Amino acid sequence: MKTMTEEEAFALDEYYTKNPPKVDPSKARIRIPIAYANDAAAEYLNKKAKTTHRIPADIIGEMVKEKIAIAL
C-alpha cells in the first residue's frame, strides 16, 4: 500500500473539511435512539463520550459486554 505524503494528507484533509460526505442515516448499521433514554442516562452518556472521545453507542456496547461477562 502506497503511503501518502504530508502534502497529500493536508490536501485530503482540507477537501473533506470543506466537503463533508453526505451520510444517509437510514443505512446506518446501528441505530440507538438516545432521545428515548432518560435525562440522567443521556447526560451520563454524552459526558462519558466527550471525555473518552467515543460515541455513546460504543459506551453502551461496553456496558452491555460487562453485564454479560458478569452474568456468565
N, CA and C atoms as a LAMMPS dump frame, in Angstrom:
ITEM: TIMESTEP
0
ITEM: NUMBER OF ATOMS
216
ITEM: BOX BOUNDS ff ff ff
-5.0000000000000000e+02 5.0000000000000000e+02
-5.0000000000000000e+02 5.0000000000000000e+02
-5.0000000000000000e+02 5.0000000000000000e+02
ITEM: ATOMS id mol type element x y z
1 1 1 N 0.841 -1.181 0
2 1 2 C 0 0 0
3 1 3 C 0.882 1.239 0
4 2 1 N 0.595 2.141 -0.89
5 2 2 C 1.368 3.368 -1.005
6 2 3 C 1.011 4.316 0.14
7 3 1 N 2.029 4.91 0.777
8 3 2 C 1.769 5.882 1.826
9 3 3 C 1.65 7.265 1.201
10 4 1 N 0.872 8.109 1.843
11 4 2 C 0.701 9.44 1.274
12 4 3 C 1.664 10.429 1.901
13 5 1 N 1.997 11.433 1.139
14 5 2 C 2.905 12.468 1.632
15 5 3 C 2.12 13.415 2.531
16 6 1 N 2.849 14.259 3.252
17 6 2 C 2.181 15.24 4.106
18 6 3 C 1.33 16.189 3.283
19 7 1 N 1.818 16.585 2.122
20 7 2 C 1.063 17.497 1.263
21 7 3 C -0.244 16.856 0.821
22 8 1 N -0.187 15.574 0.453
23 8 2 C -1.399 14.87 0.041
24 8 3 C -2.379 14.74 1.21
25 9 1 N -1.844 14.47 2.387
26 9 2 C -2.7 14.333 3.568
27 9 3 C -3.383 15.658 3.903
28 10 1 N -2.629 16.759 3.838
29 10 2 C -3.218 18.066 4.116
30 10 3 C -4.267 18.427 3.07
31 11 1 N -3.992 18.114 1.809
32 11 2 C -4.952 18.397 0.743
33 11 3 C -6.236 17.592 0.935
34 12 1 N -6.09 16.333 1.302
35 12 2 C -7.252 15.479 1.53
36 12 3 C -8.04 15.972 2.744
37 13 1 N -7.339 16.353 3.804
38 13 2 C -7.995 16.896 4.99
39 13 3 C -8.773 18.159 4.648
40 14 1 N -8.158 19.052 3.898
41 14 2 C -8.818 20.298 3.508
42 14 3 C -10.05 20.022 2.652
43 15 1 N -9.921 19.077 1.716
44 15 2 C -11.047 18.747 0.834
45 15 3 C -12.243 18.251 1.645
46 16 1 N -12.01 17.286 2.562
47 16 2 C -13.118 16.723 3.325
48 16 3 C -13.619 17.671 4.414
49 17 1 N -12.78 18.618 4.836
50 17 2 C -13.254 19.637 5.771
51 17 3 C -14.236 20.565 5.07
52 18 1 N -13.92 20.916 3.83
53 18 2 C -14.799 21.815 3.063
54 18 3 C -15.973 21.075 2.417
55 19 1 N -15.826 19.781 2.173
56 19 2 C -16.855 18.979 1.506
57 19 3 C -17.13 17.701 2.297
58 20 1 N -17.788 17.82 3.458
59 20 2 C -18.022 16.607 4.252
60 20 3 C -18.918 15.633 3.498
61 21 1 N -18.686 14.334 3.668
62 21 2 C -19.513 13.364 2.962
63 21 3 C -20.944 13.392 3.481
64 22 1 N -21.88 13.145 2.591
65 22 2 C -23.28 13.088 2.977
66 22 3 C -23.58 11.669 3.445
67 23 1 N -24.127 11.559 4.641
68 23 2 C -24.403 10.258 5.231
69 23 3 C -25.909 10.041 5.263
70 24 1 N -26.34 8.872 4.803
71 24 2 C -27.751 8.512 4.828
72 24 3 C -28.028 7.754 6.119
73 25 1 N -28.716 8.37 7.097
74 25 2 C -28.96 7.709 8.382
75 25 3 C -29.731 6.391 8.253
76 26 1 N -30.502 6.242 7.203
77 26 2 C -31.272 5.006 7.048
78 26 3 C -30.37 3.812 6.737
79 27 1 N -29.12 4.071 6.352
80 27 2 C -28.189 2.988 6.035
81 27 3 C -27.204 2.716 7.171
82 28 1 N -27.428 3.337 8.318
83 28 2 C -26.549 3.13 9.469
84 28 3 C -26.678 1.701 9.96
85 29 1 N -25.566 1.126 10.395
86 29 2 C -25.579 -0.259 10.874
87 29 3 C -26.271 -0.372 12.224
88 30 1 N -26.02 0.566 13.116
89 30 2 C -26.594 0.511 14.453
90 30 3 C -27.358 1.804 14.703
91 31 1 N -28.575 1.654 15.151
92 31 2 C -29.366 2.837 15.498
93 31 3 C -29.753 2.742 16.963
94 32 1 N -29.226 3.647 17.775
95 32 2 C -29.574 3.688 19.189
96 32 3 C -30.198 5.048 19.452
97 33 1 N -31.496 5.076 19.66
98 33 2 C -32.168 6.362 19.868
99 33 3 C -31.897 6.918 21.266
100 34 1 N -30.886 7.737 21.38
101 34 2 C -30.52 8.32 22.663
102 34 3 C -31.665 9.188 23.197
103 35 1 N -32.472 9.726 22.312
104 35 2 C -33.58 10.578 22.734
105 35 3 C -34.555 9.82 23.631
106 36 1 N -34.602 8.491 23.537
107 36 2 C -35.513 7.708 24.353
108 36 3 C -34.946 7.402 25.735
109 37 1 N -33.685 7.677 25.955
110 37 2 C -33.078 7.454 27.264
111 37 3 C -33.569 8.538 28.219
112 38 1 N -33.574 8.234 29.503
113 38 2 C -33.976 9.29 30.436
114 38 3 C -32.879 10.35 30.492
115 39 1 N -33.191 11.483 31.069
116 39 2 C -32.257 12.611 31.062
117 39 3 C -30.927 12.285 31.729
118 40 1 N -30.979 11.572 32.848
119 40 2 C -29.745 11.243 33.561
120 40 3 C -28.856 10.329 32.721
121 41 1 N -29.457 9.329 32.076
122 41 2 C -28.68 8.404 31.248
123 41 3 C -28.081 9.124 30.044
124 42 1 N -28.866 9.962 29.407
125 42 2 C -28.379 10.7 28.238
126 42 3 C -27.239 11.637 28.636
127 43 1 N -27.383 12.298 29.764
128 43 2 C -26.33 13.213 30.229
129 43 3 C -25.05 12.439 30.53
130 44 1 N -25.175 11.297 31.208
131 44 2 C -24.008 10.462 31.517
132 44 3 C -23.311 10.016 30.235
133 45 1 N -24.103 9.509 29.282
134 45 2 C -23.523 9.018 28.026
135 45 3 C -22.814 10.132 27.273
136 46 1 N -23.417 11.309 27.212
137 46 2 C -22.799 12.421 26.487
138 46 3 C -21.506 12.88 27.154
139 47 1 N -21.5 12.952 28.489
140 47 2 C -20.276 13.361 29.198
141 47 3 C -19.175 12.324 29.014
142 48 1 N -19.542 11.043 29.157
143 48 2 C -18.56 9.964 29.001
144 48 3 C -18.02 9.94 27.571
145 49 1 N -18.893 10.179 26.594
146 49 2 C -18.47 10.184 25.195
147 49 3 C -17.468 11.308 24.933
148 50 1 N -17.715 12.481 25.501
149 50 2 C -16.808 13.613 25.297
150 50 3 C -15.448 13.366 25.949
151 51 1 N -15.463 12.819 27.167
152 51 2 C -14.191 12.631 27.868
153 51 3 C -13.364 11.497 27.286
154 52 1 N -14.013 10.486 26.718
155 52 2 C -13.284 9.343 26.171
156 52 3 C -13.118 9.408 24.655
157 53 1 N -13.685 10.442 24.033
158 53 2 C -13.608 10.627 22.582
159 53 3 C -14.178 9.426 21.825
160 54 1 N -15.308 8.934 22.31
161 54 2 C -16.004 7.832 21.652
162 54 3 C -17.46 8.218 21.463
163 55 1 N -18.198 7.388 20.762
164 55 2 C -19.608 7.666 20.565
165 55 3 C -20.418 6.94 21.641
166 56 1 N -21.602 7.446 21.976
167 56 2 C -22.42 6.803 23.006
168 56 3 C -22.689 5.325 22.727
169 57 1 N -22.834 4.948 21.473
170 57 2 C -23.093 3.542 21.141
171 57 3 C -21.948 2.649 21.611
172 58 1 N -20.708 3.113 21.517
173 58 2 C -19.559 2.332 21.985
174 58 3 C -19.613 2.146 23.504
175 59 1 N -19.995 3.2 24.195
176 59 2 C -20.074 3.14 25.651
177 59 3 C -21.171 2.174 26.079
178 60 1 N -22.317 2.244 25.425
179 60 2 C -23.416 1.328 25.739
180 60 3 C -22.984 -0.105 25.461
181 61 1 N -22.329 -0.329 24.329
182 61 2 C -21.859 -1.667 23.991
183 61 3 C -20.905 -2.22 25.026
184 62 1 N -19.998 -1.374 25.511
185 62 2 C -19.042 -1.794 26.536
186 62 3 C -19.763 -2.155 27.833
187 63 1 N -20.764 -1.361 28.208
188 63 2 C -21.527 -1.631 29.428
189 63 3 C -22.289 -2.952 29.303
190 64 1 N -22.853 -3.214 28.146
191 64 2 C -23.59 -4.46 27.93
192 64 3 C -22.641 -5.655 28
193 65 1 N -21.468 -5.528 27.378
194 65 2 C -20.481 -6.618 27.426
195 65 3 C -20.058 -6.915 28.86
196 66 1 N -19.891 -5.871 29.677
197 66 2 C -19.532 -6.064 31.077
198 66 3 C -20.631 -6.831 31.822
199 67 1 N -21.885 -6.461 31.568
200 67 2 C -23.009 -7.138 32.215
201 67 3 C -23.092 -8.589 31.791
202 68 1 N -22.847 -8.861 30.514
203 68 2 C -22.874 -10.246 30.011
204 68 3 C -21.755 -11.048 30.662
205 69 1 N -20.57 -10.46 30.752
206 69 2 C -19.429 -11.161 31.362
207 69 3 C -19.708 -11.496 32.823
208 70 1 N -20.347 -10.596 33.532
209 70 2 C -20.677 -10.832 34.938
210 70 3 C -21.713 -11.948 35.062
211 71 1 N -22.678 -11.955 34.133
212 71 2 C -23.754 -12.942 34.184
213 71 3 C -23.256 -14.357 33.861
214 72 1 N -22.178 -14.456 33.096
215 72 2 C -21.659 -15.772 32.74
216 72 3 C -20.795 -16.251 33.821
